[in-house]
Amino acid sequence: MKVLFAAGGTGGHINPALAVAGEIRERYPDAEILFVGAKGKMEARLVPAAGFQLKTIRISGFQRKITIGNIFRNILTLIYLFTSVFAVKKILRDFAPDVVVGFGGYVSGPVLRAAAKMGIPTAIHEQNAYPGVTNKALAKQVDRVMLTAVEAEKYMQCKNKPVVTGLPVRGAMLKADRDFARAEMGIRDDQKLILSMGGSLGAETINKAMVDIIADNCNKKDLYFIHAMGQYGLWVPDKLKEKGVDAAKYSNVELREYINDMEKCMPAADVVICRAGASSLSELQALGKASILIPSPNVAENHQFHNAMAMVNRGAALIIEEKDLTKEKMQELFDSLVLDDEKRHDVEREAAAMSVTDAKEKIADIVLSLIKS
């Protein structure tokens, strides 16, 4: 059995593909699994680290904003698209997969198109509630379309009826115990843990909002804050000092550059404040966490807003867009979840109701069924 995965660019594309590849290998230890990714992207680190073989091609996306620099980048993209056709066909001929699965990223387009033309069974998985341009185009060609959120279906013209599978969540997250995690972290039973973050680089808008929230609420000893500033947010401690708060002197305030133990922090949290990437939302649902979502406006098709609204419309999260974010509005939403236990529990319950905890098994079943058919 030979399975080829095309995924790359971000962890949101790569990690779910790795989870499904691991599930297939667990069922069929002798299965040959190959990943195809973009040269120089994070898949070059993540895929081999997970124990899978990786082939790379040169590929990039088109820049929509018209500038002199972007015109040259788009010319280069066209050249990469042309040359990638030959590179992809060679990989497919040499590996001869029984099925090809795309999990997103620029690399998925040429790989899945070539596989479909060669008559190889194909499938794609769309992580977001509003699908990307590549997957919308591929949906018309591939044999199976798998979705994280049912909302994506109305934006796609699929060759066959799509299937809602959910998005794989890390096993360590699913197995986590809230009370054990809090005990390990030294958080008292009478404290509410507020976990906030804006990604590994840091989101300036979220950092500014949390500076205000922490400064105005850190003297409440029944609250415990863990805030991830990100690589570009190392100014946060100084900004808090300007507001009279030396975080190092507060036992209930932790400022981190990055959260390396998310499998502890998120299960332990009472309220999560974060972006609306598909992987993060799947984890919030799997753990039944109340959240305030601040979607990034700087993503393709504004897909984080659509991801967030899939939860908000079910009462499973609160949302505030960056354009509407003020100190007063943030404090209002914060209070509505932190101070109102009944409201928070309602949101937790609705989030948990959206959870799909067997997504990797469902996706693996569909992939394997294409081989058998």
KANORQUI-V361445 format. One record per residue. N is the residue number from 1. SS is DSSP state (H for helix, E for strand, C for the rest). NEAR is the number of other ideal C-beta (glycine too) atoms within 8 Angstrom. Layout:
N|SS|NEAR, N|SS|NEAR
This chain:
1|C|8, 2|E|11, 3|E|17, 4|E|17, 5|E|15, 6|E|16, 7|C|16, 8|C|16, 9|C|12, 10|C|8, 11|H|8, 12|H|11, 13|H|14, 14|H|18, 15|H|12, 16|H|18, 17|H|14, 18|H|12, 19|H|11, 20|H|16, 21|H|14, 22|H|10, 23|H|12, 24|H|14, 25|H|10, 26|H|6, 27|H|8, 28|C|7, 29|C|5, 30|C|5, 31|C|11, 32|E|8, 33|E|13, 34|E|15, 35|E|16, 36|E|15, 37|E|18, 38|E|15, 39|C|9, 40|C|5, 41|C|10, 42|C|10, 43|H|16, 44|H|12, 45|H|7, 46|H|12, 47|H|14, 48|H|10, 49|H|6, 50|C|9, 51|C|4, 52|C|11, 53|E|8, 54|E|12, 55|E|9, 56|E|11, 57|E|14, 58|C|10, 59|C|12, 60|C|9, 61|C|5, 62|C|5, 63|C|9, 64|C|4, 65|C|5, 66|C|5, 67|C|7, 68|H|5, 69|H|6, 70|H|10, 71|H|9, 72|H|8, 73|H|10, 74|H|10, 75|H|8, 76|H|9, 77|H|12, 78|H|8, 79|H|8, 80|H|11, 81|H|10, 82|H|7, 83|H|9, 84|H|12, 85|H|10, 86|H|7, 87|H|10, 88|H|13, 89|H|10, 90|H|8, 91|H|14, 92|H|16, 93|H|7, 94|H|6, 95|H|10, 96|C|6, 97|C|12, 98|C|8, 99|E|14, 100|E|16, 101|E|15, 102|E|17, 103|C|16, 104|C|15, 105|C|16, 106|H|11, 107|H|15, 108|H|16, 109|H|11, 110|H|12, 111|H|16, 112|H|16, 113|H|10, 114|H|12, 115|H|13, 116|H|11, 117|H|6, 118|C|8, 119|C|4, 120|C|11, 121|E|10, 122|E|16, 123|E|16, 124|E|17, 125|E|16, 126|E|14, 127|C|12, 128|C|15, 129|C|11, 130|C|12, 131|C|12, 132|C|11, 133|H|7, 134|H|10, 135|H|15, 136|H|11, 137|H|9, 138|H|14, 139|C|15, 140|C|7, 141|C|10, 142|C|13, 143|C|8, 144|E|12, 145|E|15, 146|E|14, 147|E|13, 148|C|15, 149|C|10, 150|H|6, 151|H|9, 152|H|15, 153|H|9, 154|H|5, 155|H|7, 156|C|13, 157|C|5, 158|C|10, 159|C|8, 160|C|7, 161|C|4, 162|C|13, 163|E|10, 164|E|10, 165|C|13, 166|C|12, 167|C|13, 168|C|12, 169|C|12, 170|C|10, 171|H|6, 172|H|7, 173|H|14, 174|H|9, 175|C|6, 176|C|13, 177|C|7, 178|H|8, 179|H|6, 180|H|8, 181|H|13, 182|H|11, 183|H|8, 184|H|7, 185|H|9, 186|C|4, 187|C|9, 188|C|5, 189|C|4, 190|C|4, 191|C|11, 192|E|9, 193|E|13, 194|E|16, 195|E|15, 196|E|14, 197|E|12, 198|C|16, 199|C|8, 200|C|6, 201|C|8, 202|C|14, 203|C|13, 204|H|9, 205|H|10, 206|H|15, 207|H|15, 208|H|9, 209|H|13, 210|H|13, 211|H|12, 212|H|12, 213|H|14, 214|H|14, 215|H|11, 216|H|7, 217|H|10, 218|C|13, 219|C|4, 220|C|6, 221|C|6, 222|C|6, 223|E|12, 224|E|12, 225|E|15, 226|E|13, 227|E|14, 228|E|12, 229|C|11, 230|C|15, 231|C|9, 232|C|7, 233|C|13, 234|C|8, 235|C|7, 236|H|13, 237|H|10, 238|H|7, 239|H|10, 240|H|14, 241|H|9, 242|H|6, 243|C|9, 244|C|5, 245|C|11, 246|C|7, 247|H|12, 248|H|5, 249|H|4, 250|C|9, 251|C|3, 252|C|9, 253|E|12, 254|E|8, 255|E|9, 256|E|9, 257|C|8, 258|C|8, 259|C|10, 260|C|4, 261|C|6, 262|H|9, 263|H|10, 264|H|11, 265|H|13, 266|H|15, 267|H|12, 268|H|12, 269|C|12, 270|C|8, 271|E|16, 272|E|13, 273|E|14, 274|E|13, 275|C|14, 276|C|14, 277|C|10, 278|H|11, 279|H|13, 280|H|10, 281|H|15, 282|H|16, 283|H|14, 284|H|14, 285|H|14, 286|H|11, 287|H|11, 288|C|9, 289|C|12, 290|E|12, 291|E|14, 292|E|14, 293|E|15, 294|C|18, 295|C|15, 296|C|11, 297|C|10, 298|C|3, 299|C|9, 300|H|6, 301|H|10, 302|H|10, 303|H|13, 304|H|14, 305|H|12, 306|H|13, 307|H|17, 308|H|14, 309|H|10, 310|H|12, 311|H|17, 312|H|12, 313|C|6, 314|C|9, 315|C|7, 316|C|11, 317|C|14, 318|E|11, 319|E|12, 320|C|12, 321|C|10, 322|H|10, 323|H|5, 324|H|7, 325|C|11, 326|C|6, 327|H|7, 328|H|6, 329|H|10, 330|H|14, 331|H|11, 332|H|8, 333|H|11, 334|H|14, 335|H|9, 336|H|10, 337|H|14, 338|H|12, 339|C|6, 340|C|9, 341|H|6, 342|H|6, 343|H|9, 344|H|13, 345|H|9, 346|H|9, 347|H|15, 348|H|11, 349|H|9, 350|H|12, 351|H|17, 352|H|10, 353|H|8, 354|C|10, 355|C|11, 356|C|12, 357|C|8, 358|C|7, 359|H|15, 360|H|12, 361|H|8, 362|H|13, 363|H|15, 364|H|12, 365|H|8, 366|H|13, 367|H|14, 368|H|11, 369|H|8, 370|H|13, 371|H|11, 372|H|5, 373|C|5
